[in-house]
């Protein structure tokens, strides 16, 4: 039985009529730039993340770029972040002229280590980017304590709808940071029919800056208060996302059910370390990522069995060739480097059948002789 890593066709089949009707309404109106669908999505995502403001933009990478620019981060500034994440996190820092400063991760959750962040802060630090990796939030309350006055950008591209218990109660992804950013890339838990992103914040001045920056630095046509970008969220993408959003909580719950099945079924395989979820977190399992010895051999075994997997991420950012100018050497972020050699993500999407889950588990257990 073939089990793909992700099956967007299976999801689409369950909501086709709703999504197609929403898209056709935009097509029939011939109103493709911003407009009501974008405003509706901004309102709903602000509500979901318990934030006052939301601004749709072209993609998740631009969301980070706009957030950095809104905070005034620029040439020769430093931004502390994790090396164990998708490239966009650090790429956006470089592209505003700043310098990424990489610190190591937790060996259990893979999220950034707050103590390491605190040790890296100096007078040149203008922001911290914390990534909510694989669907569970970074330790936002710990980061806030060490950050002091340094603003925190929460890269929540993989965690929309996730939440974390802090001293004051539950906080949603994007809620407690200075700025939160989301991605609506098709493979995300809430994915569009193409690229899309969003910035959320509690701060009106930051909201106003991001709103200007996404439209060439302008809130009034042909009058430009700053040099910005062309980074608007398409109305068509917003309409698709509006149709999908009511299903998000159910999809995330099913991902948690699938994760619980894997956890139980693989518990007897000593070589497999299943995902460690911080007890303060409720993850949305954008990925289900195990740690194993002989990772590449296991991946090849699963591929031969028709099971899709992926390695997120095979080379930490501090060792990427494009960042050689920063001077990092192997061994400086040992937990990230070790994780890169051991992680493997298994299928976790909501539409997986029990038979498919059993097929994945059987193939993993077979590889380890269990």
C-alpha positions in Angstrom: 0.0 0.0 0.0 1.5 3.4 -1.0 1.4 6.0 1.7 2.5 9.4 0.5 4.1 11.9 2.9 1.2 14.3 2.1 -1.9 13.8 0.1 -3.5 17.2 -0.8 -5.9 15.5 -3.2 -7.4 13.6 -0.4 -8.1 16.8 1.5 -9.4 18.6 -1.5 -11.9 15.8 -2.2 -13.6 16.4 1.2 -14.1 20.2 0.7 -14.0 20.6 -3.1 -17.5 22.2 -3.4 -16.8 24.8 -0.7 -13.4 25.8 -2.0 -14.3 25.9 -5.7 -17.4 28.1 -4.9 -15.3 30.5 -2.9 -12.7 30.7 -5.7 -15.4 31.2 -8.4 -16.9 34.1 -6.4 -13.6 35.9 -6.8 -13.2 35.0 -10.4 -16.8 36.1 -11.2 -16.2 39.4 -9.4 -12.9 39.9 -11.2 -11.5 41.5 -8.0 -8.2 39.8 -7.5 -6.1 42.3 -5.4 -6.8 42.6 -1.7 -10.5 43.3 -1.1 -13.1 41.6 1.0 -11.7 38.1 1.0 -8.3 39.3 2.3 -10.0 41.5 5.0 -12.1 38.5 6.1 -9.1 36.3 6.4 -7.1 38.9 8.3 -10.0 39.3 10.8 -10.4 35.6 11.3 -6.6 34.9 11.7 -6.3 37.7 14.1 -9.2 36.1 16.1 -7.6 32.7 15.9 -4.2 34.0 17.2 -5.8 36.4 19.8 -4.1 39.4 18.2 -5.5 42.8 17.5 -4.1 43.1 14.0 -3.3 41.0 11.0 -1.9 41.8 7.5 -2.0 39.4 4.6 1.1 39.2 2.4 2.4 37.3 -0.6 4.1 34.4 1.3 5.6 33.3 4.6 9.1 34.5 3.7 7.8 38.0 3.0 5.9 37.9 6.3 9.3 37.6 8.0 10.9 40.3 5.8 8.0 42.7 6.5 8.2 42.0 10.2 12.0 42.7 10.3 11.5 45.9 8.3 8.7 47.1 10.5 10.9 46.7 13.5 13.6 48.8 11.9 16.1 45.9 11.5 18.7 46.7 8.9 22.3 46.8 7.8 24.8 45.6 10.4 22.2 44.7 13.0 22.1 41.2 14.5 19.2 38.9 14.8 19.4 35.8 17.0 17.7 32.7 15.7 17.9 29.0 15.3 20.0 27.1 12.7 17.4 24.2 12.6 14.6 25.6 10.5 13.7 26.3 6.9 16.0 28.6 5.1 13.6 31.6 4.9 14.0 32.3 8.6 17.7 33.3 8.2 17.4 34.3 4.6 15.0 37.1 5.5 17.5 38.4 8.1 20.2 38.5 5.4 18.0 40.2 2.9 17.3 43.2 5.2 21.1 43.6 5.5 21.3 42.2 9.0 23.5 39.4 10.4 21.9 36.1 11.5 23.3 34.9 14.9 22.7 31.2 15.3 22.3 29.5 18.7 21.6 25.9 19.5 18.3 24.1 20.0 16.7 21.9 22.6 17.6 18.2 22.0 14.1 17.2 22.8 11.7 19.6 21.1 14.1 20.9 18.4 13.0 24.5 19.3 15.5 27.3 20.1 17.2 27.1 23.5 16.2 30.2 25.5 19.4 30.2 27.6 21.5 30.2 24.5 19.5 33.1 23.2 20.1 35.1 26.3 23.9 34.4 26.1 24.0 35.7 22.5 22.3 39.0 23.1 24.4 42.2 22.9 24.1 45.8 21.9 23.9 45.0 18.3 21.0 42.6 18.7 17.8 44.1 17.2 15.5 41.1 17.2 15.1 37.5 18.0 13.3 35.1 15.7 11.9 32.1 17.4 10.6 29.3 15.2 7.6 27.1 16.3 9.1 24.0 14.7 7.0 21.0 13.5 3.8 22.4 15.0 4.7 23.1 18.6 5.4 26.6 20.0 8.9 27.7 21.1 9.2 28.6 24.8 7.8 32.1 24.3 7.6 33.0 28.0 11.3 31.9 28.6 12.4 33.9 25.6 10.5 37.0 26.8 12.3 36.8 30.1 15.8 36.7 28.5 14.9 39.1 25.7 14.2 42.2 27.9 13.5 45.0 25.5 14.6 43.1 22.4 11.6 42.4 20.2 10.6 38.8 19.4 9.4 37.6 16.0 7.6 34.3 16.2 8.0 32.4 13.0 4.8 30.4 13.3 4.8 29.2 9.7 4.3 25.6 11.0 2.1 26.3 14.0 -1.1 28.1 13.1 -3.7 27.2 15.8 -1.1 25.7 18.2 -1.1 26.9 21.7 1.1 27.0 24.9 0.3 27.2 28.6 2.1 30.1 30.3 1.7 31.6 33.8 -1.3 33.7 32.6 -3.0 30.8 30.8 -3.1 29.6 27.2 -1.5 31.7 24.5 -1.9 31.0 20.8 0.8 30.9 18.2 1.5 34.5 17.3 -0.2 36.0 20.3 2.6 36.7 22.8 5.4 37.7 20.5 6.1 41.3 19.3 5.1 40.1 15.8 4.0 36.7 14.6 4.3 35.4 11.0 2.4 32.7 9.2 2.8 30.8 5.9 -0.1 29.4 3.8 2.1 27.3 1.5 0.0 24.4 0.2 1.7 21.8 2.5 0.9 23.7 5.7 -1.9 22.7 8.0 -3.8 25.7 6.5 -2.6 25.8 3.0 -3.7 27.7 -0.1 -3.6 27.0 -3.8 -0.3 28.7 -4.0 1.8 31.1 -1.9 0.4 33.2 0.9 1.4 34.7 4.3 0.3 36.8 7.2 1.7 39.0 9.9 0.0 39.4 13.2 0.7 41.8 16.1 -0.9 43.5 19.1 0.9 46.8 18.3 -0.9 49.4 16.1 2.3 51.1 15.0 3.8 47.8 13.8 0.5 46.9 12.0 0.5 50.3 10.2 4.1 49.8 9.2 3.6 46.3 7.8 0.4 47.4 6.0 2.4 50.1 4.3 5.4 47.9 3.5 3.3 45.3 1.7 2.1 47.9 -0.8 5.2 49.8 -1.8 5.3 51.8 1.5 1.9 53.3 0.8 -1.5 53.4 2.5 -2.8 56.0 0.1 -2.5 55.4 -3.7 0.6 57.1 -5.2 1.7 58.5 -1.9 4.7 56.6 -0.4 5.9 57.1 3.2 8.7 54.5 2.8 10.1 52.2 0.2 8.3 49.0 0.5 7.4 45.9 -1.5 4.8 44.4 -3.7 3.7 41.7 -1.2 -0.1 41.6 -1.2 -2.0 38.4 -0.5 -4.1 37.5 -3.6 -7.9 37.6 -3.1 -8.1 34.2 -4.7 -5.8 32.7 -2.1 -7.6 34.4 0.7 -10.9 33.0 -0.6 -9.5 29.5 -0.6 -8.1 29.9 2.9 -11.4 31.4 4.2 -13.2 28.2 3.0 -10.6 26.0 4.6 -10.2 27.8 7.9 -13.4 26.4 9.6 -11.9 22.9 9.1 -8.5 23.7 10.6 -9.3 22.7 14.2 -10.7 19.3 13.1 -7.7 18.7 10.9 -5.3 19.5 13.7 -7.2 17.2 16.1 -6.9 14.4 13.6 -3.2 15.0 13.3 -2.9 14.7 17.1 -4.8 11.4 16.9 -2.5 10.1 14.3 0.5 11.1 16.3 -0.9 9.3 19.4 -1.3 6.2 17.3 2.3 6.3 16.1 3.5 7.1 19.7 1.8 4.0 21.0 2.7 1.7 18.1 6.3 2.6 18.1 6.8 2.6 21.8 8.4 -0.8 21.8 11.0 0.1 19.2 13.9 1.3 21.3 15.8 2.7 18.4 13.0 5.1 17.6 12.6 8.4 19.6 9.1 9.7 18.9 8.4 13.4 19.0 8.8 15.0 22.4 6.0 17.5 23.0 6.6 20.0 25.8 3.8 19.4 28.3 3.0 23.1 28.1 2.3 22.8 24.4 -0.6 21.6 22.3 1.0 20.8 19.0 -0.7 20.8 15.6 1.8 18.3 14.2 2.7 20.0 11.0 5.2 17.2 10.9 5.6 14.0 12.8 9.4 13.8 13.2 11.2 10.8 14.8 14.9 10.4 15.6 16.6 7.2 14.6 20.0 5.7 14.0 20.8 4.8 10.4 18.3 7.4 9.3 19.2 7.3 5.6 18.9 3.5 5.5 15.5 3.7 7.1 14.4 6.3 4.7 15.5 4.1 1.8 13.7 1.1 3.3 10.4 3.1 3.6 10.8 4.4 0.1 11.1 0.9 -1.2 7.9 0.1 0.7 6.0 3.0 -1.0 6.0 5.2 2.1 6.8 8.9 1.7 9.2 10.6 4.2 11.2 13.7 4.3 14.2 15.1 6.2 13.6 18.4 7.8 16.4 19.6 7.8 19.6 17.8 6.5 22.1 20.6 6.9 21.7 23.3 9.7 21.8 26.9 8.5 25.0 27.8 10.2 26.8 25.3 8.0 25.1 26.3 4.7 27.6 27.4 2.0 25.8 30.8 1.6 26.4 31.6 5.2 30.1 30.7 5.2 30.9 34.4 5.5 29.5 34.3 9.1 32.4 32.1 10.1 30.5 29.3 11.8 32.2 25.9 12.1 31.0 22.4 12.7 30.5 21.7 16.4 29.2 25.2 17.3 25.6 24.1 17.4 26.0 20.4 18.3 22.3 19.6 19.0 21.2 21.0 15.7 23.9 19.1 13.9 23.0 15.9 15.6 19.3 16.3 14.9 20.1 16.9 11.2 21.7 13.4 11.1 18.8 11.6 12.9 15.5 13.2 12.0 12.9 11.7 9.7 9.3 12.9 9.2 6.6 10.3 8.6 3.1 10.9 7.0 0.8 12.6 9.5 -1.9 14.3 7.4 -5.5 14.1 8.7 -6.9 11.9 5.8 -4.6 9.0 6.6 -6.6 5.8 7.1 -5.9 3.3 9.9 -4.6 0.8 7.3 -2.1 3.4 6.0 -0.9 4.2 9.6 -0.5 0.5 10.2 1.5 0.2 7.0 3.9 2.9 8.1 4.4 1.4 11.5 4.8 -2.1 10.1 7.5 -0.9 7.8 9.4 0.9 10.5 9.2 -2.0 12.9 10.3 -4.4 10.1 13.5 -2.3 9.5 14.5 -2.6 13.1 13.5 -6.3 13.3 10.6 -5.8 15.5 
